[in-house]
């Protein structure tokens, strides 16, 4: 039974990471990567697979920090057995090389109880300031700070993913930890920032489709519990604030 559980968990992690690829357009200038919430990122040496950065900003120690889902680096580490799983590169900036390192991540399986801090799905990335130019706006989505609570039912939200770019829709379910909406997402959009259309504030990030993509709601994890968890650890990412310009 334990072996079967490991196999299923690994398979789910690999499914979430997303195998769809986009032909990268190199944006790197002078060896730097220009990335923000909504940019495609890759982990380790698995160049065919990408996920989406949720947000980029600074912590209370002055580190340049990124946040995204934990199941993407976890899949690179345990399912793909990539020894370089913690190395982060910008999908559209390959000339910049390795631009950051995963310093901490959590992922406890597809059916985790996200009200329990031990069962959340996130990753903290420490970026190299000499290689990264942080962006507030990616595609059609700008992150104007962090919302203090999840959005109410039937309000409108948008997500910006590396596979499907910006999609928007109404909120179909919400609590303090999870937001379900018709801001559709597919493979590779894992980690995509979810923002209120009313004020552009970050409310969460895409974790997975609830069922069949485009035919069911998208499940996003609320950002506030994650930021609280990161700050409570007192390490890289504590006191995170997204870039605002």
Secondary structure, DSSP 8 states (H G I E B T S, - for coil): -HHHHHHHHHHHHHHHH-----------BTTBEEEETT-EEEETT-TT--EE--EEEE-TT--EEEEE-HHHHHIIIIIS--TTTTEEEETT-GGG-EEEEEEEEE---TT--TTSGGG--EEEEEE-TTTEEEESEETTEE--SB-SS---TT-EEEEEETTTEEEEEEEEEE-SSEEEES----TT-TT-EEEETTT--EEEEEEEESSSTTTS-EEEEEHHHHHHHHHHHTSTTTT-EE---
